[in-house]
């Protein structure tokens, strides 16, 4: 399976490693550019790419970024084929992300 992962934090890093070892073609991006993705993230087969390249020609996209950053990638997600599976592993932490009123009001 071709998988794009957005985010190289604790969750994103583990997913890149585990999915690569399982034989999947894994591309990964962060907000700072592919050249800043650590060798430890890529050691088991993941490839560092730009955010735009992460969503190109994939079967699934995994979003593992702070929720307050999702509006920045929304245009990329909106362009995905209806057949592309999108998985969101983001976790809302108001102390880190700032208060997001929609989430506080119960929206997903």
C-alpha positions in Angstrom: 0.0 0.0 0.0 1.2 3.6 -0.7 0.9 5.7 2.4 1.6 9.4 3.1 2.1 10.5 6.7 2.0 14.2 7.7 3.8 14.7 10.9 7.0 13.3 12.5 6.2 13.6 16.2 5.8 10.6 18.5 2.9 9.1 16.6 4.0 9.9 13.1 7.5 8.6 13.6 6.3 5.3 15.0 3.8 4.9 12.1 6.5 5.6 9.5 8.8 3.0 11.1 6.1 0.3 11.6 4.4 0.7 8.3 7.7 0.7 6.4 8.8 -2.5 8.1 5.5 -4.1 7.2 6.4 -3.5 3.5 4.3 -0.4 2.7 5.6 2.4 0.5 5.7 5.3 3.1 6.3 8.9 2.4 6.5 11.4 5.3 6.5 15.2 5.6 6.7 17.7 8.4 6.1 21.5 8.4 9.8 22.4 8.1 10.7 20.5 4.9 12.0 17.1 4.0 15.6 18.0 4.7 14.8 18.4 8.4 13.3 14.9 8.9 15.7 12.9 11.1 17.5 9.8 9.9 15.9 7.9 12.8 12.4 8.5 11.3 13.6 7.2 7.9 15.9 4.4 9.1 13.5 1.6 8.3 12.4 2.7 4.8 10.3 5.8 4.9 11.0 8.6 2.4 11.1 12.3 3.3 9.0 14.5 0.9 7.2 17.8 0.9 3.7 18.0 2.2 2.3 18.3 -1.3 4.2 15.1 -2.3 2.9 13.3 0.7 -0.6 13.2 -0.6 0.3 12.5 -4.3 -0.4 9.0 -5.6 -1.2 7.3 -2.2 -3.9 4.9 -1.1 -4.0 6.4 2.4 -3.0 9.6 4.2 -2.3 9.7 7.9 -2.5 13.1 9.6 -0.5 13.3 12.8 -0.2 17.0 13.5 -1.5 19.4 16.1 -5.2 20.2 15.3 -4.5 23.9 15.0 -2.3 23.1 12.0 -5.0 21.2 10.1 -6.4 24.3 8.3 -2.9 24.7 6.7 -3.1 21.2 5.1 -6.9 21.3 4.3 -6.3 22.4 0.7 -4.1 19.3 0.1 -6.6 17.0 1.7 -9.5 18.5 -0.3 -7.7 17.5 -3.5 -7.5 13.8 -2.6 -9.5 11.2 -4.6 -12.6 9.9 -3.0 -10.9 6.5 -2.9 -8.1 7.8 -0.7 -8.5 6.9 3.0 -7.7 9.7 5.4 -6.8 8.7 9.0 -6.4 11.4 11.6 -4.3 10.6 14.7 -4.1 14.1 15.9 -4.6 14.8 19.6 -6.0 18.1 20.9 -4.0 19.5 23.8 -5.2 23.0 24.6 -2.0 23.8 26.5 0.0 23.1 23.4 -2.4 24.0 20.6 -4.2 26.9 22.2 -7.9 26.7 22.8 -9.9 25.8 19.7 -13.5 27.0 20.2 -15.1 24.5 17.8 -13.6 21.5 19.6 -14.5 23.0 23.0 -18.1 23.3 21.7 -18.1 19.6 20.9 -17.3 19.6 17.2 -15.1 16.9 15.7 
